[in-house]
């Protein structure tokens, strides 16, 4: 599990999938409102990092230089696009991301 201290060092590092394919660069970090633990990052992808996709930190490993996430590059590419209002991840879009990545969503009984 990536903790708060490690999370601060993630910004700008390269992100790889479990098979070693480069996905992009860490752009933003999102914390769980209740636990204040890092749960999501955005990864800048595409030509010149013009696209940004949400990626769960669940199952990720950070070696100090690179971040290896538990999801494949193709999954990140096809993840739902989420517009950010005031830097927050809206609950409805957060639920959609949890559902897309197959992760239980604790605030909704359907996902818990």
MOPAC internal coordinates of N, CA, C and O (Angstrom, degrees):
PM7 1SCF
backbone

  N    0.0000 0     0.00 0     0.00 0    0    0    0
  C    1.4565 1     0.00 0     0.00 0    1    0    0
  C    1.5295 1   109.00 1     0.00 0    2    1    0
  O    1.2310 1   121.06 1   -43.39 1    3    2    1
  N    1.2865 1   115.58 1   136.61 1    3    2    1
  C    1.4585 1   120.75 1   179.54 1    5    3    2
  C    1.5206 1   108.19 1   -90.29 1    6    5    3
  O    1.2310 1   120.72 1   -59.19 1    7    6    5
  N    1.3175 1   116.23 1   120.81 1    7    6    5
  C    1.4611 1   122.03 1  -178.73 1    9    7    6
  C    1.5165 1   112.29 1   -90.78 1   10    9    7
  O    1.2310 1   121.35 1     1.12 1   11   10    9
  N    1.3325 1   115.03 1  -178.88 1   11   10    9
  C    1.4626 1   120.63 1  -176.81 1   13   11   10
  C    1.5260 1   112.64 1   -62.34 1   14   13   11
  O    1.2310 1   120.06 1   139.18 1   15   14   13
  N    1.3146 1   117.50 1   -40.82 1   15   14   13
  C    1.4696 1   120.01 1  -179.48 1   17   15   14
  C    1.5212 1   111.73 1   -62.20 1   18   17   15
  O    1.2310 1   121.25 1   131.72 1   19   18   17
  N    1.3204 1   115.21 1   -48.28 1   19   18   17
  C    1.4677 1   119.59 1   178.64 1   21   19   18
  C    1.5191 1   111.30 1   -63.18 1   22   21   19
  O    1.2310 1   120.92 1   140.92 1   23   22   21
  N    1.3269 1   115.84 1   -39.08 1   23   22   21
  C    1.4614 1   121.13 1  -175.46 1   25   23   22
  C    1.5248 1   111.61 1   -58.29 1   26   25   23
  O    1.2310 1   120.00 1   144.18 1   27   26   25
  N    1.3024 1   117.61 1   -35.82 1   27   26   25
  C    1.4576 1   120.70 1  -179.44 1   29   27   26
  C    1.5215 1   111.95 1   -65.21 1   30   29   27
  O    1.2310 1   120.38 1   156.85 1   31   30   29
  N    1.3147 1   116.87 1   -23.15 1   31   30   29
  C    1.4599 1   121.50 1  -179.88 1   33   31   30
  C    1.5337 1   112.92 1   -89.47 1   34   33   31
  O    1.2310 1   120.42 1   177.15 1   35   34   33
  N    1.3268 1   116.80 1    -2.85 1   35   34   33
  C    1.4654 1   120.93 1  -177.34 1   37   35   34
  C    1.5225 1   113.63 1   -75.47 1   38   37   35
  O    1.2310 1   120.01 1   151.30 1   39   38   37
  N    1.3241 1   117.59 1   -28.70 1   39   38   37
  C    1.4614 1   121.02 1  -173.22 1   41   39   38
  C    1.5220 1   111.19 1   -55.72 1   42   41   39
  O    1.2310 1   121.23 1   -54.33 1   43   42   41
  N    1.3271 1   115.25 1   125.67 1   43   42   41
  C    1.4507 1   121.26 1   177.26 1   45   43   42
  C    1.5166 1   115.55 1    83.14 1   46   45   43
  O    1.2310 1   119.79 1   176.73 1   47   46   45
  N    1.3315 1   118.01 1    -3.27 1   47   46   45
  C    1.4703 1   118.40 1  -179.80 1   49   47   46
  C    1.5332 1   110.48 1   -82.45 1   50   49   47
  O    1.2310 1   121.21 1   -20.71 1   51   50   49
  N    1.3224 1   115.29 1   159.29 1   51   50   49
  C    1.4540 1   120.85 1   179.89 1   53   51   50
  C    1.5231 1   110.22 1   -77.67 1   54   53   51
  O    1.2310 1   121.42 1   -34.82 1   55   54   53
  N    1.3396 1   114.89 1   145.18 1   55   54   53
  C    1.4581 1   122.29 1  -178.83 1   57   55   54
  C    1.5222 1   108.57 1  -116.15 1   58   57   55
  O    1.2310 1   121.23 1   -47.24 1   59   58   57
  N    1.3360 1   115.25 1   132.76 1   59   58   57
  C    1.4613 1   122.25 1   179.36 1   61   59   58
  C    1.5171 1   109.59 1  -124.21 1   62   61   59
  O    1.2310 1   121.00 1   -25.86 1   63   62   61
  N    1.3286 1   115.69 1   154.14 1   63   62   61
  C    1.4670 1   119.75 1   175.53 1   65   63   62
  C    1.5289 1   108.57 1   -88.71 1   66   65   63
  O    1.2310 1   119.44 1    -4.12 1   67   66   65
  N    1.3435 1   118.67 1   175.88 1   67   66   65
  C    1.4653 1   121.02 1  -176.61 1   69   67   66
  C    1.5327 1   114.09 1   -61.14 1   70   69   67
  O    1.2310 1   120.61 1   158.62 1   71   70   69
  N    1.3385 1   116.45 1   -21.38 1   71   70   69
  C    1.4618 1   120.43 1  -179.35 1   73   71   70
  C    1.5313 1   112.51 1   -92.79 1   74   73   71
  O    1.2310 1   120.62 1  -176.75 1   75   74   73
  N    1.3411 1   116.41 1     3.25 1   75   74   73
  C    1.4590 1   120.49 1   178.09 1   77   75   74
  C    1.5131 1   115.54 1    88.88 1   78   77   75
  O    1.2310 1   120.07 1  -172.43 1   79   78   77
  N    1.3358 1   117.47 1     7.57 1   79   78   77
  C    1.4619 1   120.74 1   177.51 1   81   79   78
  C    1.5272 1   109.89 1   -80.19 1   82   81   79
  O    1.2310 1   121.10 1   -47.90 1   83   82   81
  N    1.3113 1   115.50 1   132.10 1   83   82   81
  C    1.4605 1   120.07 1   179.01 1   85   83   82
  C    1.5242 1   109.27 1   -71.82 1   86   85   83
  O    1.2310 1   121.02 1   -49.78 1   87   86   85
  N    1.3450 1   115.65 1   130.22 1   87   86   85
  C    1.4622 1   120.97 1   179.04 1   89   87   86
  C    1.5208 1   110.83 1   -98.90 1   90   89   87
  O    1.2310 1   120.42 1   136.08 1   91   90   89
  N    1.3199 1   116.81 1   -43.92 1   91   90   89
  C    1.4569 1   120.37 1  -177.64 1   93   91   90
  C    1.5155 1   111.34 1   164.85 1   94   93   91
  O    1.2310 1   120.89 1    28.66 1   95   94   93
  N    1.3284 1   115.89 1  -151.34 1   95   94   93
  C    1.4593 1   123.78 1  -176.62 1   97   95   94
  C    1.5265 1   109.18 1  -120.70 1   98   97   95
  O    1.2310 1   120.38 1   -39.75 1   99   98   97
  N    1.3442 1   116.88 1   140.25 1   99   98   97
  C    1.4642 1   120.75 1   177.11 1  101   99   98
  C    1.5207 1   109.52 1   -64.02 1  102  101   99
  O    1.2310 1   121.20 1   -51.92 1  103  102  101
  N    1.3378 1   115.32 1   128.08 1  103  102  101
  C    1.4565 1   120.81 1   178.88 1  105  103  102
  C    1.5120 1   113.12 1  -104.05 1  106  105  103
  O    1.2310 1   120.70 1   123.07 1  107  106  105
  N    1.3381 1   116.27 1   -56.93 1  107  106  105
  C    1.4572 1   121.38 1  -176.70 1  109  107  106
  C    1.5210 1   109.89 1  -131.94 1  110  109  107
  O    1.2310 1   121.42 1   -17.35 1  111  110  109
  N    1.3171 1   114.89 1   162.65 1  111  110  109
  C    1.4596 1   122.97 1  -179.64 1  113  111  110
  C    1.5167 1   108.21 1  -126.94 1  114  113  111
  O    1.2310 1   120.79 1   -42.60 1  115  114  113
  N    1.3325 1   116.09 1   137.40 1  115  114  113
  C    1.4619 1   120.94 1   179.54 1  117  115  114
  C    1.5267 1   109.45 1  -125.68 1  118  117  115
  O    1.2310 1   121.39 1   -47.35 1  119  118  117
  N    1.3342 1   114.95 1   132.65 1  119  118  117
  C    1.4592 1   122.26 1  -178.63 1  121  119  118
  C    1.5121 1   110.45 1  -102.36 1  122  121  119
  O    1.2310 1   120.88 1   -27.21 1  123  122  121
  N    1.3245 1   115.92 1   152.79 1  123  122  121
  C    1.4552 1   121.89 1   171.52 1  125  123  122
  C    1.5229 1   106.99 1   -70.47 1  126  125  123
  O    1.2310 1   119.98 1   -49.67 1  127  126  125
  N    1.3319 1   117.65 1   130.33 1  127  126  125
  C    1.4678 1   121.18 1  -177.85 1  129  127  126
  C    1.5236 1   113.05 1   -61.37 1  130  129  127
  O    1.2310 1   120.62 1   146.24 1  131  130  129
  N    1.3211 1   116.43 1   -33.76 1  131  130  129
  C    1.4774 1   119.71 1  -176.87 1  133  131  130
  C    1.5179 1   112.70 1   -82.87 1  134  133  131
  O    1.2310 1   120.45 1   134.37 1  135  134  133
  N    1.3222 1   116.74 1   -45.63 1  135  134  133
  C    1.4715 1   119.67 1  -173.85 1  137  135  134
  C    1.5269 1   113.13 1   -95.51 1  138  137  135
  O    1.2310 1   120.79 1   164.11 1  139  138  137
  N    1.3278 1   116.09 1   -15.89 1  139  138  137
  C    1.4617 1   122.92 1  -176.23 1  141  139  138
  C    1.5329 1   112.60 1    60.14 1  142  141  139
  O    1.2310 1   120.95 1  -156.07 1  143  142  141
  N    1.3232 1   115.79 1    23.93 1  143  142  141
  C    1.4587 1   121.77 1   176.35 1  145  143  142
  C    1.5294 1   108.94 1   -96.41 1  146  145  143
  O    1.2310 1   119.87 1   -32.81 1  147  146  145
  N    1.3187 1   117.85 1   147.19 1  147  146  145
  C    1.4634 1   120.61 1   178.60 1  149  147  146
  C    1.5280 1   111.01 1   -67.33 1  150  149  147
  O    1.2310 1   120.69 1   -49.38 1  151  150  149
  N    1.3418 1   116.28 1   130.62 1  151  150  149
  C    1.4620 1   120.32 1  -179.58 1  153  151  150
  C    1.5302 1   113.53 1  -126.04 1  154  153  151
  O    1.2310 1   119.69 1   153.63 1  155  154  153
  N    1.3189 1   118.19 1   -26.37 1  155  154  153
  C    1.4560 1   122.40 1  -178.12 1  157  155  154
  C    1.5193 1   109.65 1  -136.12 1  158  157  155
  O    1.2310 1   121.11 1   -30.31 1  159  158  157
  N    1.3206 1   115.47 1   149.69 1  159  158  157
  C    1.4581 1   122.03 1   166.64 1  161  159  158
  C    1.5204 1   106.39 1  -127.82 1  162  161  159
  O    1.2310 1   121.22 1   -18.17 1  163  162  161
  N    1.3019 1   115.26 1   161.83 1  163  162  161
  C    1.4560 1   118.37 1   165.88 1  165  163  162
  C    1.5196 1   106.04 1  -106.55 1  166  165  163
  O    1.2310 1   121.74 1   -33.90 1  167  166  165
  N    1.3222 1   114.27 1   146.10 1  167  166  165
  C    1.4490 1   120.41 1   179.06 1  169  167  166
  C    1.5190 1   107.62 1  -119.09 1  170  169  167
  O    1.2310 1   121.45 1   -54.29 1  171  170  169
  N    1.3186 1   114.83 1   125.71 1  171  170  169
  C    1.4601 1   120.58 1   178.11 1  173  171  170
  C    1.5214 1   107.64 1   -80.12 1  174  173  171
  O    1.2310 1   121.31 1   -58.50 1  175  174  173
  N    1.3278 1   115.10 1   121.50 1  175  174  173
  C    1.4612 1   121.21 1  -176.61 1  177  175  174
  C    1.5203 1   109.26 1  -127.60 1  178  177  175
  O    1.2310 1   120.87 1    -2.31 1  179  178  177
  N    1.2933 1   115.94 1   177.69 1  179  178  177
  C    1.4555 1   121.07 1   177.19 1  181  179  178
  C    1.5197 1   111.69 1    80.21 1  182  181  179
  O    1.2310 1   121.85 1    -1.58 1  183  182  181
  N    1.2989 1   114.07 1   178.42 1  183  182  181
  C    1.4557 1   121.27 1  -179.56 1  185  183  182
  C    1.5277 1   109.83 1   -61.47 1  186  185  183
  O    1.2310 1   120.12 1   -58.26 1  187  186  185
  N    1.2945 1   117.38 1   121.74 1  187  186  185
  C    1.4598 1   124.26 1  -179.51 1  189  187  186
  C    1.5258 1   113.30 1    63.03 1  190  189  187
  O    1.2310 1   119.80 1  -157.86 1  191  190  189
  N    1.3316 1   117.99 1    22.14 1  191  190  189
  C    1.4614 1   121.44 1   177.54 1  193  191  190
  C    1.5117 1   113.74 1    64.68 1  194  193  191
  O    1.2310 1   120.61 1  -147.26 1  195  194  193
  N    1.3321 1   116.44 1    32.74 1  195  194  193
  C    1.4601 1   120.30 1  -175.35 1  197  195  194
  C    1.5290 1   113.81 1   -77.99 1  198  197  195
  O    1.2310 1   119.43 1   162.94 1  199  198  197
  N    1.3188 1   118.69 1   -17.06 1  199  198  197
  C    1.4661 1   122.17 1   176.53 1  201  199  198
  C    1.5149 1   108.73 1  -104.77 1  202  201  199
  O    1.2310 1   121.27 1   -29.41 1  203  202  201
  N    1.3211 1   115.18 1   150.59 1  203  202  201
  C    1.4573 1   119.68 1   178.15 1  205  203  202
  C    1.5227 1   108.19 1  -134.11 1  206  205  203
  O    1.2310 1   120.80 1   -55.09 1  207  206  205
  N    1.3314 1   116.07 1   124.91 1  207  206  205
  C    1.4597 1   121.77 1  -177.83 1  209  207  206
  C    1.5202 1   110.08 1  -121.18 1  210  209  207
  O    1.2310 1   121.17 1   -35.86 1  211  210  209
  N    1.3312 1   115.36 1   144.14 1  211  210  209
  C    1.4584 1   120.34 1   176.07 1  213  211  210
  C    1.5219 1   110.18 1   -79.62 1  214  213  211
  O    1.2310 1   121.12 1   -40.75 1  215  214  213
  N    1.3312 1   115.47 1   139.25 1  215  214  213
  C    1.4544 1   122.18 1   179.12 1  217  215  214
  C    1.5310 1   107.76 1  -136.51 1  218  217  215
  O    1.2310 1   120.11 1   -48.34 1  219  218  217
  N    1.3401 1   117.39 1   131.66 1  219  218  217
  C    1.4586 1   119.01 1   178.34 1  221  219  218
  C    1.5342 1   111.59 1   -71.97 1  222  221  219
  O    1.2310 1   121.20 1   -34.48 1  223  222  221
  N    1.3232 1   115.31 1   145.52 1  223  222  221
  C    1.4638 1   119.83 1   176.20 1  225  223  222
  C    1.5264 1   112.06 1   -87.98 1  226  225  223
  O    1.2310 1   120.53 1   171.73 1  227  226  225
  N    1.3136 1   116.59 1    -8.27 1  227  226  225
  C    1.4630 1   121.02 1   178.36 1  229  227  226
  C    1.5301 1   109.38 1   -57.78 1  230  229  227
  O    1.2310 1   120.76 1   -56.10 1  231  230  229
  N    1.3299 1   116.14 1   123.90 1  231  230  229
  C    1.4546 1   121.62 1   178.56 1  233  231  230
  C    1.5189 1   114.18 1    81.03 1  234  233  231
  O    1.2310 1   120.01 1  -174.55 1  235  234  233
  N    1.3320 1   117.59 1     5.45 1  235  234  233
  C    1.4675 1   120.75 1  -178.83 1  237  235  234
  C    1.5290 1   110.53 1   -81.44 1  238  237  235
  O    1.2310 1   121.50 1   -23.04 1  239  238  237
  N    1.3249 1   114.74 1   156.96 1  239  238  237
  C    1.4727 1   121.37 1   178.08 1  241  239  238
  C    1.5247 1   108.45 1  -130.54 1  242  241  239
  O    1.2310 1   121.05 1   -45.43 1  243  242  241
  N    1.3265 1   115.60 1   134.57 1  243  242  241
  C    1.4603 1   121.61 1  -179.70 1  245  243  242
  C    1.5164 1   108.08 1  -120.40 1  246  245  243
  O    1.2310 1   120.55 1   -54.52 1  247  246  245
  N    1.3436 1   116.56 1   125.48 1  247  246  245
  C    1.4628 1   119.67 1  -177.92 1  249  247  246
  C    1.5277 1   112.93 1  -103.27 1  250  249  247
  O    1.2310 1   120.52 1  -169.06 1  251  250  249
  N    1.3251 1   116.61 1    10.94 1  251  250  249
  C    1.4533 1   120.71 1  -179.31 1  253  251  250
  C    1.5085 1   112.94 1   100.60 1  254  253  251
  O    1.2310 1   120.47 1   156.79 1  255  254  253
  N    1.3322 1   116.71 1   -23.21 1  255  254  253
  C    1.4639 1   121.69 1   178.69 1  257  255  254
  C    1.5197 1   112.84 1  -122.10 1  258  257  255
  O    1.2310 1   120.62 1   140.12 1  259  258  257
  N    1.3313 1   116.41 1   -39.88 1  259  258  257
  C    1.4588 1   120.80 1  -177.19 1  261  259  258
  C    1.5260 1   109.76 1  -129.27 1  262  261  259
  O    1.2310 1   121.77 1   -23.96 1  263  262  261
  N    1.3233 1   114.22 1   156.04 1  263  262  261
  C    1.4542 1   121.69 1   178.30 1  265  263  262
  C    1.5216 1   108.10 1  -115.09 1  266  265  263
  O    1.2310 1   120.73 1   -53.63 1  267  266  265
  N    1.3201 1   116.21 1   126.37 1  267  266  265
  C    1.4592 1   121.31 1   174.66 1  269  267  266
  C    1.5170 1   107.13 1  -108.34 1  270  269  267
  O    1.2310 1   120.51 1   -60.84 1  271  270  269
  N    1.3202 1   116.63 1   119.16 1  271  270  269
  C    1.4583 1   121.48 1  -178.99 1  273  271  270
  C    1.5232 1   109.80 1   -95.64 1  274  273  271
  O    1.2310 1   120.70 1   -14.37 1  275  274  273
  N    1.3136 1   116.27 1   165.63 1  275  274  273
  C    1.4592 1   121.36 1  -174.97 1  277  275  274
  C    1.5256 1   113.37 1   -88.71 1  278  277  275
  O    1.2310 1   120.04 1  -179.38 1  279  278  277
  N    1.3213 1   117.52 1     0.62 1  279  278  277
  C    1.4658 1   120.69 1  -179.03 1  281  279  278
  C    1.5238 1   110.16 1  -112.76 1  282  281  279
  O    1.2310 1   121.26 1   -28.03 1  283  282  281
  N    1.3108 1   115.19 1   151.97 1  283  282  281
  C    1.4654 1   120.69 1  -177.84 1  285  283  282
  C    1.5287 1   111.87 1   -77.70 1  286  285  283
  O    1.2310 1   121.96 1   -23.39 1  287  286  285
  N    1.3111 1   113.86 1   156.61 1  287  286  285
  C    1.4610 1   121.94 1  -179.77 1  289  287  286
  C    1.5308 1   111.27 1   -55.76 1  290  289  287
  O    1.2310 1   120.24 1   137.48 1  291  290  289
  N    1.3093 1   117.15 1   -42.52 1  291  290  289
  C    1.4728 1   120.73 1  -179.22 1  293  291  290
  C    1.5267 1   111.20 1   -62.12 1  294  293  291
  O    1.2310 1   120.16 1   142.20 1  295  294  293
  N    1.3318 1   117.29 1   -37.80 1  295  294  293
  C    1.4615 1   120.33 1   178.57 1  297  295  294
  C    1.5249 1   110.47 1   -64.62 1  298  297  295
  O    1.2310 1   120.59 1   139.97 1  299  298  297
  N    1.3202 1   116.47 1   -40.03 1  299  298  297
  C    1.4632 1   120.24 1   179.02 1  301  299  298
  C    1.5312 1   109.77 1   -65.25 1  302  301  299
  O    1.2310 1   120.73 1   137.60 1  303  302  301
  N    1.3051 1   116.21 1   -42.40 1  303  302  301
  C    1.4635 1   121.05 1   179.97 1  305  303  302
  C    1.5245 1   112.67 1   -59.63 1  306  305  303
  O    1.2310 1   120.50 1   144.19 1  307  306  305
  N    1.3296 1   116.65 1   -35.81 1  307  306  305
  C    1.4594 1   121.33 1  -176.32 1  309  307  306
  C    1.5289 1   113.55 1   -98.34 1  310  309  307
  O    1.2310 1   120.18 1  -174.64 1  311  310  309
  N    1.3188 1   117.27 1     5.36 1  311  310  309
  C    1.4715 1   121.20 1  -179.15 1  313  311  310
  C    1.5238 1   110.27 1   -62.99 1  314  313  311
  O    1.2310 1   120.58 1   -29.14 1  315  314  313
  N    1.3261 1   116.50 1   150.86 1  315  314  313
  C    1.4737 1   119.33 1   178.03 1  317  315  314
  C    1.5254 1   110.79 1   -58.44 1  318  317  315
  O    1.2310 1   120.61 1   -40.88 1  319  318  317
  N    1.3080 1   116.44 1   139.12 1  319  318  317
  C    1.4648 1   121.59 1   175.40 1  321  319  318
  C    1.5260 1   107.97 1   -80.90 1  322  321  319
  O    1.2310 1   120.86 1   -46.57 1  323  322  321
  N    1.3063 1   115.97 1   133.43 1  323  322  321
  C    1.4576 1   120.89 1  -175.83 1  325  323  322
  C    1.5225 1   109.67 1  -123.85 1  326  325  323
  O    1.2310 1   120.62 1   -64.14 1  327  326  325
  N    1.3350 1   116.42 1   115.86 1  327  326  325
  C    1.4629 1   118.73 1   174.22 1  329  327  326
  C    1.5295 1   108.94 1   -75.04 1  330  329  327
  O    1.2310 1   120.42 1   -42.38 1  331  330  329
  N    1.3045 1   116.80 1   137.62 1  331  330  329
  C    1.4539 1   120.72 1  -178.44 1  333  331  330
  C    1.5213 1   110.35 1  -101.08 1  334  333  331
  O    1.2310 1   121.18 1   -56.81 1  335  334  333
  N    1.3315 1   115.35 1   123.19 1  335  334  333
  C    1.4607 1   121.49 1   176.34 1  337  335  334
  C    1.5140 1   108.35 1   -99.98 1  338  337  335
  O    1.2310 1   120.53 1   -62.29 1  339  338  337
  N    1.2942 1   116.59 1   117.71 1  339  338  337
  C    1.4644 1   121.87 1   177.97 1  341  339  338
  C    1.5158 1   112.75 1    57.43 1  342  341  339
  O    1.2310 1   119.68 1  -150.72 1  343  342  341
  N    1.3391 1   118.22 1    29.28 1  343  342  341
  C    1.4583 1   121.65 1   176.25 1  345  343  342
  C    1.5144 1   114.92 1    78.15 1  346  345  343
  O    1.2310 1   119.76 1  -178.92 1  347  346  345
  N    1.3332 1   118.07 1     1.08 1  347  346  345
  C    1.4603 1   120.94 1   179.54 1  349  347  346
  C    1.5238 1   109.77 1  -101.11 1  350  349  347
  O    1.2310 1   121.53 1   -27.28 1  351  350  349
  N    1.3240 1   114.68 1   152.72 1  351  350  349
  C    1.4563 1   121.07 1   175.28 1  353  351  350
  C    1.5278 1   107.29 1   -92.22 1  354  353  351
  O    1.2310 1   119.98 1   -71.03 1  355  354  353
  N    1.3366 1   117.64 1   108.97 1  355  354  353
  C    1.4674 1   120.43 1  -178.43 1  357  355  354
  C    1.5307 1   111.23 1   -58.81 1  358  357  355
  O    1.2310 1   119.96 1   -39.50 1  359  358  357
  N    1.3487 1   117.68 1   140.50 1  359  358  357
  C    1.4699 1   121.39 1  -176.31 1  361  359  358
  C    1.5246 1   114.55 1   -53.36 1  362  361  359
  O    1.2310 1   119.80 1   138.49 1  363  362  361
  N    1.3056 1   118.00 1   -41.51 1  363  362  361
  C    1.4651 1   120.75 1  -178.46 1  365  363  362
  C    1.5333 1   110.71 1   -63.78 1  366  365  363
  O    1.2310 1   120.46 1   137.99 1  367  366  365
  N    1.3263 1   116.73 1   -42.01 1  367  366  365
  C    1.4617 1   120.54 1   178.78 1  369  367  366
  C    1.5330 1   110.59 1   -71.09 1  370  369  367
  O    1.2310 1   120.87 1   145.50 1  371  370  369
  N    1.3189 1   115.93 1   -34.50 1  371  370  369
  C    1.4606 1   119.55 1   177.25 1  373  371  370
  C    1.5295 1   109.89 1   -62.64 1  374  373  371
  O    1.2310 1   120.53 1   136.31 1  375  374  373
  N    1.3263 1   116.59 1   -43.69 1  375  374  373
  C    1.4638 1   120.61 1   177.14 1  377  375  374
  C    1.5197 1   110.76 1   -59.91 1  378  377  375
  O    1.2310 1   120.34 1   138.02 1  379  378  377
  N    1.3189 1   116.96 1   -41.98 1  379  378  377
  C    1.4653 1   120.99 1   179.95 1  381  379  378
  C    1.5277 1   110.41 1   -62.14 1  382  381  379
  O    1.2310 1   120.01 1   140.31 1  383  382  381
  N    1.3220 1   117.58 1   -39.69 1  383  382  381
  C    1.4694 1   121.17 1   178.42 1  385  383  382
  C    1.5247 1   111.12 1   -66.65 1  386  385  383
  O    1.2310 1   120.39 1   135.91 1  387  386  385
  N    1.3387 1   116.85 1   -44.09 1  387  386  385
  C    1.4670 1   120.14 1   177.50 1  389  387  386
  C    1.5282 1   110.22 1   -58.92 1  390  389  387
  O    1.2310 1   120.54 1   134.52 1  391  390  389
  N    1.3200 1   116.56 1   -45.48 1  391  390  389
  C    1.4590 1   121.33 1  -179.81 1  393  391  390
  C    1.5339 1   110.30 1   -63.37 1  394  393  391
  O    1.2310 1   120.22 1   134.28 1  395  394  393
  N    1.3192 1   117.18 1   -45.72 1  395  394  393
  C    1.4606 1   121.54 1  -179.33 1  397  395  394
  C    1.5241 1   111.48 1   -58.65 1  398  397  395
  O    1.2310 1   120.45 1   134.69 1  399  398  397
  N    1.3302 1   116.75 1   -45.31 1  399  398  397
  C    1.4607 1   120.79 1  -177.54 1  401  399  398
  C    1.5327 1   113.06 1   -85.26 1  402  401  399
  O    1.2310 1   119.93 1  -179.94 1  403  402  401
  N    1.3555 1   117.73 1     0.06 1  403  402  401
  C    1.4627 1   121.07 1   176.74 1  405  403  402
  C    1.5128 1   114.42 1    71.21 1  406  405  403
  O    1.2310 1   120.81 1  -145.20 1  407  406  405
  N    1.3343 1   116.05 1    34.80 1  407  406  405
  C    1.4717 1   121.66 1  -179.17 1  409  407  406
  C    1.5207 1   108.26 1  -110.24 1  410  409  407
  O    1.2310 1   120.41 1   -41.92 1  411  410  409
  N    1.3322 1   116.81 1   138.08 1  411  410  409
  C    1.4625 1   121.10 1   179.10 1  413  411  410
  C    1.5263 1   109.78 1   -63.37 1  414  413  411
  O    1.2310 1   120.77 1   -43.30 1  415  414  413
  N    1.3307 1   116.14 1   136.70 1  415  414  413
  C    1.4717 1   121.66 1   178.66 1  417  415  414
  C    1.5161 1   108.25 1  -107.26 1  418  417  415
  O    1.2310 1   120.59 1   -69.18 1  419  418  417
  N    1.3150 1   116.48 1   110.82 1  419  418  417
  C    1.4655 1   123.21 1  -170.26 1  421  419  418
  C    1.5200 1   114.64 1   -65.87 1  422  421  419
  O    1.2310 1   118.95 1   151.93 1  423  422  421
  N    1.3221 1   119.61 1   -28.07 1  423  422  421
  C    1.4642 1   121.08 1  -175.77 1  425  423  422
  C    1.5276 1   113.76 1   -80.83 1  426  425  423
  O    1.2310 1   120.16 1   168.21 1  427  426  425
  N    1.2993 1   117.30 1   -11.79 1  427  426  425
  C    1.4591 1   121.49 1  -177.15 1  429  427  426
  C    1.5244 1   108.38 1  -121.61 1  430  429  427
  O    1.2310 1   119.89 1   -58.69 1  431  430  429
  N    1.3403 1   117.81 1   121.31 1  431  430  429
  C    1.4660 1   119.76 1  -177.70 1  433  431  430
  C    1.5301 1   113.74 1   -55.48 1  434  433  431
  O    1.2310 1   120.07 1   152.93 1  435  434  433
  N    1.3279 1   117.47 1   -27.07 1  435  434  433
  C    1.4615 1   119.71 1   178.88 1  437  435  434
  C    1.5322 1   110.74 1   -66.98 1  438  437  435
  O    1.2310 1   119.79 1   154.02 1  439  438  437
  N    1.3434 1   118.01 1   -25.98 1  439  438  437
  C    1.4542 1   121.78 1  -176.14 1  441  439  438
  C    1.5178 1   112.28 1  -104.62 1  442  441  439
  O    1.2310 1   119.09 1   172.19 1  443  442  441
  N    1.2947 1   119.35 1    -7.81 1  443  442  441
  C    1.4668 1   121.69 1  -176.18 1  445  443  442
  C    1.4592 1   111.13 1   -88.31 1  446  445  443
  O    1.2310 1   120.10 1   180.00 1  447  446  445

